[in-house]
Amino acid sequence: MNLTRLRPLPASEPAGSSSFYAAAEKIYPREISGRFTRLRQVAVVALLGVFYGVAWLDWSGHQAVLFDLPARKFHLFGLTLWPQDFLYLALLLIIAALSLFFFTALAGRLWCGYACPQTVWTELFVWIEQWTEGTRSRRMKLDRGPWTAEKLLRKTLKQTLWVALALWTGFTFVGYFIPIRALGAGIASLSLGPWSTFWIALYGLATYGNAGFLREQVCKYMCPYARFQSAMFDKDTLIISYDEARGEPRGPRRRGTAARALGLGDCIDCTLCVQVCPTGIDIRKGLQYECIACGACIDACDGVMDKMGDPHGLIRYTTEHALHGRASHVVRPRMVVYAALLLLAGGTLSYSLVTRTPLILDVIRDRNALYREVSGDQIENAYALKVINLDDRPHTYRLVVSGMQGLELTAPSEPITVPPGSVSNIPARLDAPASRAGGVHRIALTLAAVDAPGISVHENTRFIGPSP
């Protein structure tokens, strides 16, 4: 099954022809070895190890990374975030965007070639395909040949492994939102809820579709990053380029034969750089938006240069300035701006996390009465306190009031104990002498942890008495 894409109607086809669409040819990436291939393999194993492994880690009695949407709590190892901590998520997204801009301006599409989920899972699916169906030539021959018992066996095995991997990926992804052990127990006991089943199936289908079926089509036609990457490139950006001055004119020759003596360049036109490309482009035609900068063409070309006795670098990471014999500059205005913004956002996030107080106090005045006159010539105001313990352990808090002479806290009279990650609603009453309580007074309530010095919050409110 192949996707189709719109192409212009060739002049040879008469008007009214039905061939408005051409099937996209399936790409069979050739196996290759080399430094960039090894680097990409290490990145795939490391990133997938983090994704599949972190979901099973425990931290202080709960899952290390868990986005508990029903409870509106987000556990990130020793940090528990609440919806009130949305600022941290916003800063994290800003840092991610600035990092993408910075590294793209510095060295092109490093994200696409080594860390993008589409690239990582596609690489894994291709490994399974190579293991079950063989090398590039064998896979092409298998697809062109008739259906035999061997072909059916190999295709069935590949699809079985693909589906199993996709479902395991969907299960792991949902396990970051529902405790993964409880999710696994639900599957084992056949008591998994319909919504959990739906989301596992949906993300499993998305993984299978993107990594097993669509593959390079996502990078070519669906990914927006490929469309605006050129806005972040300049002539000093490291990109994968073909050295046309050295390689042209291209043509075949025997090993050990001097290319210049034959009037040829170093490129022998073996097309290995095209065969190993996961998106099927010819890097010799110049920089193209489909290129994901994986470096496979560099490994292929360097291997050919070794066999021909020529130096590496016919295809290499370089800059446009370097290709034209000019000096390249790493430090330039856009890099300085990106770096400054990245440091500012990272510093702000770090400072906010270090100075973060794991306690929230909300004070709400009693709306039923502005004030009450109580015995002893006292004026009383009532409040509803919402105490949120954001820490991973219980705390006991003491409430103190200030800001008005003669003001006393009559309730709560005892320290408040709040379990970890919980909300407690506490009624509070404040009394003041009637002689000093006339009008509206600004007061402050301070809630401090008795068992953890340094954890305290202040909240301002009003104390209202009779009009003077």
N, C-alpha and C positions, 0 to 999 in steps of 0.2 A: 504494500500500500504506500502510495506516495502523495505528497501534497501537490497541488497544482498552483501555478501562478500565471498571472496575465502577461502575455507578451504581444508585441505588435504583430499585425497580420503581414507576413512576408509578401513582397511584390509578386512572387510566383504564384501565390494563391489568389484565385479570383474573388471578387467581392461577393458576399453572400455565403462564403465558405463557412463551415461549422467549426473550423480549427482555430478558435479564438484562444484556447488554452493549451499550454504545453506541459506535460507532466515533468515535474522536477526529477532529474536523474538521481538515483541513490548513490551516495558517496561511500566508498569503501576505503577508509583510512589504512594506509600501509603501516605495518609494524616497523618501529625504528628505535634505535638506542642512541644515547648521547647524554650530555650533561643537562640539557634543558628537559629532556624526557625524564631523566632521573629526578630532577627537581620537581617536575610536575607530579610524578608518582608519589614522592614524599609528601607533597602538599595534599594530594587526594587522600592518602592513608591517614595523615594527621587530622585533617578537617573532618573526615567521616568518623574517625575514632572519637573526636570530641563530640560530634553530633549524637552518635549512637551510645556513647559511654556516659556522658554527663547526666543524662536522664536517670541513670540508675544510682547516682551518688546521693548519699544522705548527709545532712548537715544540721547538727543541733536538733535532732529529732524530727526533721522534715526533709522533704526532697530538696536537694541543693538548689536546683533551678526549677521553679514551678510558678506558672502564671495562673493563679487560682482566681478565675473570673467570678464564680459565684460568691466567693468570700471577699472579692475585690482586694486581694493581697497578692503581691508579687515577690516571691522569695528568690534572691540572688545570693546564694551561699550564705554568708552571715548577715546579709542586709535584707530587710523586709520593707518593701515599698507599698504605699497606698495610693489611691487616686489623687490625694493631696500632693503627692510627690511627682506630679506630671512634669514639673520643671526638669527633673533628671532625664526623663525620656526625651524631652525636647532637645536638651543639650547633647544627649547621646546621638540623636539623629543628625544634629548639626555637625557634630564631630565626624560622623560617618561620611556625610556629604563632603565636608572640607577635605577629609583624607582622600576621598576618591578624586577630587579636583587636584590635590597636591601631587599624588602619585601618578595621575594621568599626565599632568603637565611635565612631570619629571621623566617618566619612563613608559609612557603610552598605556596600553590596556593590560597592565599587570593583573588587575582584578579579573578581567575576562579570562586570561590565559591560565590562571593558577588558583583562583579562589572563588569564582562565581559558582553558585550551586548548580547552574545548568551545565557548566564545564565539568564540575566534579562528578556529578551523577552520570553524565554522558560517558565520561571516561570509564567509570565503573561498569556501566552497561556494555561498553565496547570490549572491555576485558572479558566479560562473560561470553560475548559473541565470539571473540577470538578463541577462547578456550573450548567452546562447544562446536564451532564450525571451521576453525582452522585459520590459516593465513589469508591474506587479501585475495590472492589468486584462487584459493580453494573456495572462499566464500562467494566470489563472483561466479565460479564454475558451478557451485552448488545451486545458486539462485537461477542460473540460466538452464540448468539441466531438468529433466523430468522428475516427477515425484517417485522416489524409490523408498525402500524400507530405511536405508541409511539417512536419506534426506529427512524423512518423517521423524526419525529418532532424534537427529541433531536439532531440528527445528523445535520439536516438542520439549526437549531438554532445555534449550535456550529460553523458550517462552515460559516454562515452569520456573526457572531460576529468576527470570525477569519479574514475573508476577509475585513470587515469594519476596524478592528484594523490595519491590514497590510497596507491598502490603506491610512489610516490616518497617519501611520508612514512614508510611502513614501512621502505623501504630506508635512509633517513636515520637513523631511530631505531635500527635494528640497527647502523648504521655507528658509533654511539657505543660499541658493545660489541665489534665486530669492525672492524679498520682499514678505513675506508670505501673506500680505493683498492683494497685487496685484494678487498674485497667486490664492487666494480664490475668488477674484472678477472675475477673468478669468473663474474659474470653475462655479461660479454662473450664469454668463452670457453666458456660453457655447462658450466662445471665447478663450479658452486656446490653446496655440500653440502646434504643434505636438511634439516638443522636450520636452516641459514641461510635456505633457501627457505621453510620452515615459518613462521619468525618474521616474515619480511618479509610473507608473505601474511596472517598473523594480525593484525599491527598495521595493515596496509593495510585489512583487512576492518573492524577496529575504527574506523579513521578514517572509512571510508565509511559504516559503520552509524551512528556517533554524529553526524557532521557533515552527512551527506547524507540519512539516513533518519529517525533519531530526533529530532535537532535539539532543539527546546524540550522534548520529553518527558524528556530527561535532566535538565534543570533543574527540571522540575515534579515528577517522580516518582522519579528515581534519585539525585539529588545530596543527600547528607545535610546539606550546609551550609545549604541552604534551610530545613531543618527546625529547626535550632537557632540560626539567626542572630538571632532575636528575643531570645535570652538575652543577646546582646551589645549590643542597642539600649537606649537610654534616651531621655528626652524632649529631650536635647541632641544626639542623633545626627543628622547631616545625611542626610536621605532625600528621595527624589523624592515630592512631594506636590501634590495639587490643592487650590487655595485655594477651598474650598467657599463661604466667606462672600462672596467676590468673584464667583464664577462662577454661583451659583444665584439664582433659578431659571433654568435654561438654556433657550434657544430661539433660532430663526433670526431674523435681522433684516438690513436693508440696511446696506451700508457707510456710515459717517458718521452713522447713527442712534444717538441716545443710548439705551443699554440701560436705564438707570433710568427714563427717560421712558415706556418700554413695560412697566415692571415686571419687567424681565429682568436677569439677571446678564451678565457678560462672555462666558460660554461660549455659543457659537452651536450647540452640539450637532452639530458637523460629523463627529465620530467619527474624525478624522484621528489622534488620539492612540492610538486602538485599532488603526487600520490599520497604523501603523508599528511597533507593539510586536512584537518577535520572539517573545514568549511568548503574545501574543493576549489580554492582560488589559486591563481598563478602569481606568486609574489613578484615575478619578473616584470609584470605589467605595472608595477608601482603600488603605492599604498592604497588599500581598498578598505571600505568600511566593514567588510565581512571579516577582515583579519582580526583574530582574537589574541594575537601576540603570544602564542603558546610556545614558539621556538622550535617546533618540529621540523620546519623547513631548514633551519640552521643546522640541526643535527644531521639531517639527510645530506645537505650540501657539504658539510665538513667531512662526512664519511667518504663522499665521492672525491673530494680534494685529496684526502689521504691516499686513496687508491691511485690517483693520477699523479701523485707526487707534487701537488701544488699547495701553497699555503692556505690556511683557513681564512674565512672572512668574505668569501664571495657574496654570501648572504649573512648578514650579521645585524646585531643591535648597533645602531649608529644614529647620527642626526643628519638633517638635511644640510646643515652647514658643513659637517665633516665630509659628506659626500662630495661637496664642491670645493674641498680644500680650505675651508675657513675654520676659524677657531670656534669651539662650542663653549657655551657658558651655562654652568649649573645655577649660579646665583644671578637672577634676573628679576625684574619688577614683579611679575606675576607670582614667582616662587616665593618672594619675600612677603607679598600680601597673603598668599595662601598659608604660609608658615605662621605668620603673625596671627591670623584669624584662628588657626588651628590651636596655637598655644594659648590664645585668649579663652577659647571655648573649653579646652582641656583643663586649663587652670581654674576656670570658674566652676567646672564640674567637680574637680578634685577638692577645691575649697568648700564647696557646698556639702559634699559628702563628709569631709572631715569635721566640719562645724555643725553638722546636722544633729538636731536634738530629737531622739526617738520618743517624742511626747507631743500630743496636741491637746489643747484645752479650748473648748468652745463654750462661751457664756451666753445664755439666752435669758432675758428678763421675763418674769411672769407677766403674761399679757392680760390676765384677768383683773389685776389691780395694780395701780401705780405704787401704792404703799398701803400699809396697815398700821393702825395705832394699837399697840399692845400694852399690857400692864407695866407699870413702872415708868410711865411717861416716855415710852420708847416708840420709835418709828421703825417699822420692819419692811424690808424689801426681800422678795423671793426670786430665786434664779434657778434655772436648770443647767447643770454642768454636764458637758459631754467630755469625758476623759478617754483619750485613745492612746493606749500603750503600743508604740510601734516597735518595741524591742522584742527579742526572742526569749526573754525571761520575765517572770512577774516582777512587779515593783510596787512598793508601798509609798504613797505620796501624802504630803501634808499641805494643807491650803492655808495661806496667809493673806490678809487684806491690808491695804494701806491707802493713803490719799485723803483721809478725812479724820479729824480729831474726834475721838470717842467712838469710832466705828468698831464693832465687835462681830466676830463670826460665831453664830449660835448653832449652826448646823452646816456641814457635818462636824461633830465634836471629836470624832476619832479619825486617825489616818485612813486613807483610801487605798485598798489593795486591788490592783487590776491585773488579770492574767495576761500572758504574752499575746501580742497581736489581737487584743480584744478592746471592746468599747464598753464603758460603764457610764450609765446615766445617773447622776448624783443630784438630789435636790439640795439647795443651799439657801440659808437665810442669814441676812445681815441686819443688825440692830444698831441704832444710833440715838442719842438723846434728842428729844423733840426740839430742845433749845438750839441745837446745832444742825438739825437736819432740814431746815427750811430751804426750799428751792431744789436745784439740780446740782449734784456734785460729781466730779470725775474721780473715779476710784480705780485701783488696780488690784487684781487678784493674781497671786503668785502660787503656782503649784510646783513643788520640789520633791524629788525622790528622796526618801529617808535612807534607803539602802544603797544609793548610788549618787554620791556627790557630783555635781556638775550637770545633772539632768534637771532642768527647771524651765518653766515657761511663764510668761507674763501676759495677761489679757486685761485690757482696759474696758470698763463699762460705766454705767451711771447709777448713782444712788439718788432716788427722788423722794422728797419730803413735801409737806404742806407749803403752799406759797407763803412767803414771808409777808 
